[in-house]
């Protein structure tokens, strides 16, 4: 069970719309989307039904032939595969829920086997592999021991960015799916986030 206070989590970025992933599970994704007045989310599509709940402000949703204005307290649903884009009329916050089948990219993640790699080289190798991931991408780490220290290092060096899922817990081989669930914080990286990564953070597109 997870309880969230959306009013506390709303955070605007004056340069671009700000998606914040609140929950990311196979077949289900919850994102808090904050937009300043005039900011836009470019046209894109998503696999599965999308539900948008306006928490604050108002937006115009362009989906299909006619635009729809959505005000605080209103909910709208978008069918799978329908192109849509958003424009904020005023400072706004949306709770975006996406439902779809299990992400096949997660089930067929590229594997990184470090069993034959000297131990001093393992953590830097895994960190380099993680930093190459785009939002929503993952890889499966295979190692010959329970990588508890690696888990701690990743959480310390990339706080809030890592999802860690055990697929096999030994005794001879440990397999862990490591996935990027958030972009680097501005204090961690000076690299600007690409528009396609912003869109991927909303719907895993």
C-alpha positions as CSV (number, residue, x, y, z in Angstrom):
1,X,0.0,0.0,0.0
2,X,1.3,3.5,-0.9
3,X,-0.2,6.8,0.2
4,X,0.8,10.1,-1.6
5,X,0.1,13.7,-1.0
6,X,-0.3,15.2,-4.5
7,X,-0.4,18.8,-3.3
8,X,3.1,18.5,-1.9
9,X,4.5,16.7,-5.0
10,X,3.4,19.3,-7.5
11,X,6.5,21.1,-8.8
12,X,6.8,23.4,-11.8
13,X,9.7,24.0,-14.1
14,X,9.7,27.3,-15.9
15,X,11.5,25.9,-18.9
16,X,9.5,22.7,-19.7
17,X,6.6,20.6,-18.5
18,X,7.5,18.5,-15.5
19,X,6.5,14.8,-15.3
20,X,7.1,13.0,-12.0
21,X,6.6,9.2,-11.9
22,X,4.7,8.2,-8.8
23,X,4.1,4.6,-9.6
24,X,5.6,2.3,-12.2
25,X,4.5,-1.3,-12.3
26,X,4.0,-3.8,-15.2
27,X,0.8,-2.8,-16.9
28,X,0.2,0.3,-14.7
29,X,1.9,3.7,-14.5
30,X,1.0,6.8,-12.5
31,X,2.5,10.2,-13.4
32,X,2.0,13.7,-11.9
33,X,2.3,16.2,-14.7
34,X,2.9,19.8,-13.8
35,X,2.7,22.6,-16.5
36,X,3.1,26.3,-16.4
37,X,0.6,28.4,-18.4
38,X,1.4,28.1,-22.1
39,X,3.6,25.0,-21.8
40,X,2.8,22.2,-24.2
41,X,3.2,18.4,-24.3
42,X,3.8,17.5,-28.0
43,X,1.6,15.0,-29.8
44,X,2.3,11.4,-29.0
45,X,0.4,8.1,-28.6
46,X,0.4,5.5,-25.9
47,X,-0.3,1.8,-25.7
48,X,-3.3,1.2,-23.5
49,X,-5.9,3.4,-22.0
50,X,-4.9,6.8,-20.6
51,X,-6.9,8.6,-17.9
52,X,-6.2,12.3,-17.1
53,X,-7.4,13.8,-13.9
54,X,-7.1,17.6,-13.6
55,X,-6.0,18.5,-10.1
56,X,-5.2,22.2,-10.5
57,X,-5.8,24.7,-13.3
58,X,-7.0,24.0,-16.7
59,X,-5.7,22.5,-20.0
60,X,-6.7,22.0,-23.5
61,X,-6.4,18.4,-24.7
62,X,-6.2,17.8,-28.4
63,X,-7.3,14.2,-29.3
64,X,-9.3,13.3,-32.3
65,X,-11.1,16.0,-34.2
66,X,-12.2,18.5,-31.5
67,X,-10.2,20.0,-28.6
68,X,-11.4,19.4,-25.1
69,X,-10.9,21.8,-22.2
70,X,-10.3,20.0,-18.9
71,X,-10.7,21.9,-15.6
72,X,-9.7,21.0,-12.0
73,X,-11.9,18.2,-10.8
74,X,-12.6,16.8,-14.2
75,X,-11.4,13.5,-15.7
76,X,-11.0,12.4,-19.3
77,X,-10.1,9.1,-20.9
78,X,-8.1,8.5,-24.1
79,X,-8.3,5.2,-26.0
80,X,-5.2,3.3,-26.9
81,X,-3.3,4.5,-29.9
82,X,-5.1,7.9,-30.2
83,X,-2.6,10.7,-30.9
84,X,-3.0,13.5,-28.3
85,X,-1.2,16.6,-27.1
86,X,-1.8,19.1,-24.3
87,X,-1.6,22.8,-23.8
88,X,-1.9,24.4,-20.4
89,X,-4.3,27.4,-20.2
90,X,-3.0,28.3,-16.8
91,X,-0.6,26.8,-14.3
92,X,-2.0,23.2,-14.0
93,X,-1.3,19.8,-12.5
94,X,-2.6,16.5,-14.0
95,X,-2.6,13.0,-12.6
96,X,-2.0,10.7,-15.6
97,X,-2.8,7.0,-15.3
98,X,-1.7,4.6,-18.1
99,X,-2.7,1.0,-18.3
100,X,-1.2,-1.5,-20.8
101,X,0.1,-5.0,-21.1
102,X,3.4,-5.9,-19.5
103,X,6.3,-4.0,-21.2
104,X,8.0,-6.6,-23.4
105,X,11.2,-4.6,-23.3
106,X,11.4,-5.4,-19.6
107,X,10.9,-9.1,-20.2
108,X,13.7,-9.1,-22.9
109,X,16.2,-6.8,-21.3
110,X,19.8,-6.9,-22.3
111,X,21.8,-9.0,-19.9
112,X,25.0,-7.9,-18.2
113,X,26.9,-10.9,-16.8
114,X,29.7,-9.8,-14.4
115,X,30.6,-13.3,-13.0
116,X,33.9,-13.3,-14.9
117,X,34.6,-9.6,-14.3
118,X,37.2,-8.8,-11.6
119,X,35.3,-7.5,-8.5
120,X,36.9,-4.0,-8.5
121,X,35.6,-3.4,-12.0
122,X,32.0,-4.6,-11.4
123,X,30.5,-1.5,-9.8
124,X,31.9,1.0,-12.3
125,X,30.7,-1.3,-15.2
126,X,27.2,-1.5,-13.8
127,X,27.1,2.3,-13.2
128,X,28.2,3.0,-16.7
129,X,25.6,0.6,-18.1
130,X,22.9,2.2,-16.0
131,X,23.8,5.7,-17.1
132,X,23.3,4.7,-20.7
133,X,19.7,3.8,-20.0
134,X,16.9,6.0,-21.3
135,X,13.8,6.4,-19.1
136,X,11.9,3.1,-18.8
137,X,14.8,1.0,-20.1
138,X,16.4,-1.7,-18.1
139,X,19.0,-4.5,-18.2
140,X,19.4,-7.7,-16.2
141,X,22.5,-8.1,-14.1
142,X,23.8,-11.6,-13.5
143,X,26.4,-12.0,-10.7
144,X,27.7,-14.8,-8.5
145,X,26.8,-13.2,-5.1
146,X,24.1,-11.1,-3.6
147,X,25.0,-7.6,-4.7
148,X,23.8,-5.7,-1.6
149,X,26.6,-3.2,-1.7
150,X,26.0,-2.5,-5.4
151,X,22.3,-1.8,-4.6
152,X,23.4,0.7,-1.9
153,X,25.9,2.4,-4.2
154,X,23.3,2.9,-6.9
155,X,20.8,4.3,-4.5
156,X,23.5,6.7,-3.1
157,X,24.9,7.8,-6.5
158,X,21.6,7.8,-8.4
159,X,19.0,8.5,-5.7
160,X,15.4,8.0,-6.8
161,X,16.4,6.9,-10.3
162,X,16.8,3.1,-9.9
163,X,14.3,0.3,-9.8
164,X,15.8,-3.0,-8.4
165,X,13.9,-6.3,-8.9
166,X,15.3,-9.7,-8.0
167,X,14.6,-12.3,-10.6
168,X,16.7,-15.1,-9.1
169,X,18.2,-15.2,-5.6
170,X,21.0,-17.7,-6.0
171,X,22.6,-19.7,-4.6
172,X,25.0,-19.8,-7.5
173,X,23.6,-17.0,-9.6
174,X,21.8,-13.8,-8.7
175,X,19.8,-12.1,-11.5
176,X,18.4,-8.6,-10.9
177,X,16.5,-6.3,-13.3
178,X,17.8,-2.8,-13.0
179,X,15.7,-0.1,-14.6
180,X,15.8,3.7,-14.8
181,X,12.6,5.1,-13.4
182,X,13.5,8.8,-13.2
183,X,15.8,11.2,-14.9
184,X,18.9,12.6,-13.2
185,X,18.3,15.5,-10.9
186,X,19.6,18.9,-12.0
187,X,22.1,18.8,-9.2
188,X,23.4,15.5,-10.4
189,X,23.8,16.3,-14.1
190,X,24.0,19.4,-16.3
191,X,22.7,17.5,-19.3
192,X,19.3,18.8,-20.4
193,X,16.5,16.3,-20.7
194,X,15.5,15.5,-24.3
195,X,11.8,16.1,-25.4
196,X,11.5,12.4,-26.3
197,X,12.6,11.5,-22.8
198,X,10.0,13.7,-21.2
199,X,7.3,12.0,-23.3
200,X,8.7,8.6,-22.4
201,X,8.5,9.4,-18.7
202,X,4.7,10.0,-19.1
203,X,3.6,6.9,-20.9
204,X,6.8,4.8,-21.5
205,X,6.4,5.5,-25.2
